[in-house]
Amino acid sequence: MNTVIVNLISWFIVFYGVALPVMIIFGVIRIAGFKEITRFEKGEGLLYRLNPLTKVALGVGVMVVASVTIWWIGALLTLGISLLYLTLRDGLRKFVYLMALVFSSLIISTWSVAPYVPTSILSLVFPNPSSYHVIWTWPSYFSVMGYQSNLTEEALIYGIQIGFRVTAVLASSLLLALTTTTSDIFRMFTKLKVPLSLTFTLLVGVKTVPRIFELLDSSVKMQFIRRFGEKPAPLRPIFFIYGGILGIVPTMIYLLRGAKTMAISADTRGFRASPKRTEIRELSFGREDYVILLVVVGLLILGVLANLLGFGRFIPYVGS
Amino acid sequence: MGFNGIEGAINEPGQIPWEIVVSYFVIALFLAFYLGKRMGGLKKFTTVDLIYIGIGGAFSVVWEFYVGSFLGRFLPSTSFVDIGFWGRLVIIFIIAALVRKVGVGMSTLFVFNLLSDMFHYGFGGEPMYFIYESLTYGLFVDLMIAVTGGHLFGIGRETASGGASTIRNVAILAGIQGGLLGFLWAIPDPIFYSAFISPFLYGGYVNWAHVMFHLVAFIPGDVIVGILGAILALRVVKAVGQ
């Protein structure tokens, strides 16, 4: 093939892996979207009624199964969990945000592994290197960036395997923060006998994550209002990212300043006045919780069965 | 083969002997608390300290998983640059400078770990990561607080005279401490993770050439970001009005 065309296609693939996920993040989700998929909002669906411990169990179950099975089981799990988002308040919007996040995470994970994985590692999963299917041959100078000379179908499967493992866990772990009130998370940790001060600190963190996105969003908007991004349209995304970076330190200072007010209000309510808390409402397990727990057990059995039937994971157990 | 490949393997070829690792944890923890008690850096956390730690944990999560991981995609994949890690370093330095009590480093990283499990990882590989992150990165910060008697980056000492030269001296002192901490932060990943935890958890093989290369690659960036982080921490502490 003509070298110019080879170069063009190669660089297109590289930018596809690098820029597309970022464009999706900034085009579809935007900072405000992150706020929405990390924050609790009151709702009616099944997930809101579950005990938080059940949701943690579901998350752990999904993680275990996704990490020990073949990529398409991870993909099915990702899809299944994502469909649960439709039962949330503003479910469709949250589902779209999640899909954008899942898709970009998948591309990021796949493309940060597949071009780099050496045959020595790949051969632990696909034993016969001579039978690999070469999809694309990079120009020789790509080796400077750590690229293997050929991109094979096997390397791509290997990358996708890691990608779906990440997305299944990501989708299920966000569910807890989305559907559980801060007080219920507090109750859960109290039940688990986690020390009061640690629980408190952790919940400040849980509350702060969506707040950071909210403040960053306002910060970027304010900068644009003040004619910061008044540049030709194609340059605007760059200024958007730059504006976000500029907003980080002020956001941090704003939140840290607010810490004193929060501390005073906690102290005036008698926080840590006595070592134990008394509960007005106890967390309980209902019928729905048992159903979900059964599903979790089913998932674990599925994980074992998949391994017995030869659908175990494609990632070798090596570290470096 | 255990779950997730976690094996608990020790005495693998090339692996750091577990006795050394355990004695590091014991001695470093003891030193942090002993020095903290002697020099005055060991105090009980107030409510506002707990809130600072929570905010620091949340910021680290947002940076490492949502901001840094995307920004890092624009840079070539090399061991010399790690946007996500650097952001976390700066954030932890800022929180440590605000609280300045022994234990803040360990608690902030502990909370960071718990939050990243809740928002991203889903409790895989725990509790090893709590031990690894808190008792290496966090403990280094706490040791520095203990050694400086609760005056991390010279904060709290400058009030004596307060002239322009004192402010410059404080900034230089902060830079030196930050650079030293940055140097220390470059060590755990190659040495601890690659040469102990990775074989311990996943049965990974130890390649000392790989370990040494990464150590050398991490040091320059981490030292520079450490210096910048300490100076930024000084500014943030002033702006927050401590």
Contacts between the chains, C-beta under 8 A, distances in Angstrom:
chain1	res1	chain2	res2	distance
A	18	B	73	4.9
A	18	B	74	6.4
A	19	B	73	7.9
A	19	B	74	8.0
A	21	B	70	7.1
A	21	B	73	6.9
A	22	B	70	5.1
A	22	B	73	6.2
A	22	B	74	7.5
A	25	B	70	6.0
A	34	B	66	6.2
A	38	B	119	6.7
A	56	B	123	7.6
A	59	B	122	4.9
A	59	B	123	7.1
A	60	B	122	6.7
A	60	B	123	5.6
A	62	B	122	7.2
A	63	B	121	7.9
A	63	B	122	4.2
A	63	B	123	6.8
A	63	B	124	5.4
A	64	B	3	6.9
A	64	B	4	7.6
A	67	B	4	5.4
A	67	B	124	6.7
A	68	B	3	7.5
A	68	B	4	7.2
A	108	B	69	7.3
A	108	B	73	6.6
A	112	B	73	7.9
A	112	B	77	7.0
A	116	B	77	7.1
A	145	B	76	5.6
A	145	B	77	6.8
A	146	B	77	5.9
A	146	B	78	7.8
A	169	B	120	7.5
A	169	B	121	6.4
A	169	B	122	4.1
A	169	B	124	7.2
A	170	B	120	6.3
A	170	B	122	7.9
A	172	B	122	6.4
A	173	B	117	7.2
A	173	B	118	6.1
A	173	B	119	6.1
A	173	B	120	6.3
A	173	B	121	7.1
A	173	B	122	4.3
A	174	B	119	6.6
A	176	B	118	6.2
A	177	B	118	6.3
A	177	B	119	6.6
A	197	B	45	6.7
A	197	B	50	5.6
A	198	B	107	7.7
A	198	B	110	7.7
A	198	B	111	7.6
A	200	B	47	8.0
A	200	B	50	5.6
A	200	B	54	7.5
A	201	B	50	4.6
A	201	B	51	7.5
A	201	B	53	5.0
A	201	B	54	4.3
A	201	B	57	7.3
A	201	B	107	6.9
A	201	B	111	5.4
A	202	B	54	6.7
A	202	B	57	7.6
A	202	B	111	5.8
A	202	B	114	5.7
A	202	B	115	7.0
A	203	B	54	7.2
A	204	B	50	7.0
A	204	B	51	5.2
A	204	B	53	7.8
A	204	B	54	2.7
A	204	B	55	6.4
A	204	B	58	7.4
A	205	B	54	4.3
A	205	B	55	7.3
A	205	B	57	4.3
A	205	B	58	4.2
A	205	B	61	7.4
A	205	B	111	5.6
A	205	B	114	7.8
A	205	B	115	4.8
A	206	B	58	7.6
A	206	B	115	7.0
A	206	B	118	7.0
A	207	B	58	7.9
A	208	B	54	6.3
A	208	B	55	5.2
A	208	B	58	3.6
A	208	B	59	7.4
A	209	B	58	4.8
A	209	B	61	6.1
A	209	B	62	6.0
A	209	B	115	7.1
A	209	B	119	6.5
A	211	B	58	7.9
A	212	B	58	6.3
A	212	B	59	6.4
A	212	B	62	4.9
A	213	B	62	7.1
A	213	B	66	8.0
A	241	B	71	7.6
A	244	B	67	7.3
A	245	B	71	7.9
A	248	B	63	7.9
A	248	B	67	7.6
A	249	B	232	7.4
A	249	B	236	7.1
A	252	B	55	7.9
A	252	B	59	6.2
A	252	B	91	7.7
A	252	B	94	7.0
A	252	B	236	6.7
A	253	B	236	5.9
A	253	B	239	4.8
A	253	B	240	6.0
A	255	B	55	5.3
A	255	B	59	7.9
A	256	B	52	6.5
A	256	B	55	6.2
A	256	B	98	6.7
A	256	B	236	7.1
A	256	B	240	4.7
A	257	B	239	8.0
A	257	B	240	5.5
A	257	B	241	7.2
A	259	B	48	5.5
A	259	B	51	4.2
A	259	B	52	5.6
A	259	B	55	6.3
A	260	B	48	5.7
A	262	B	48	7.9
A	262	B	51	5.3
A	263	B	46	7.1
A	263	B	47	4.2
A	263	B	48	3.7
A	263	B	50	7.9
A	263	B	51	5.5
A	266	B	47	5.3
A	266	B	51	7.8
A	267	B	47	5.3
A	271	B	47	6.1
A	272	B	47	7.1
A	317	B	1	7.0
A	317	B	5	3.7
A	317	B	202	5.5
A	317	B	203	5.6
A	318	B	202	6.8
A	318	B	203	7.2
A	318	B	204	5.4
A	318	B	205	6.7
A	319	B	194	7.4
A	319	B	198	3.4
A	319	B	199	6.9
A	319	B	201	7.4
A	319	B	202	4.4
A	319	B	203	7.6
A	319	B	204	2.6
A	319	B	205	7.9
A	320	B	194	6.6
A	320	B	198	7.0
A	320	B	204	6.1
A	320	B	205	7.7
A	320	B	207	6.7
A	320	B	210	6.1
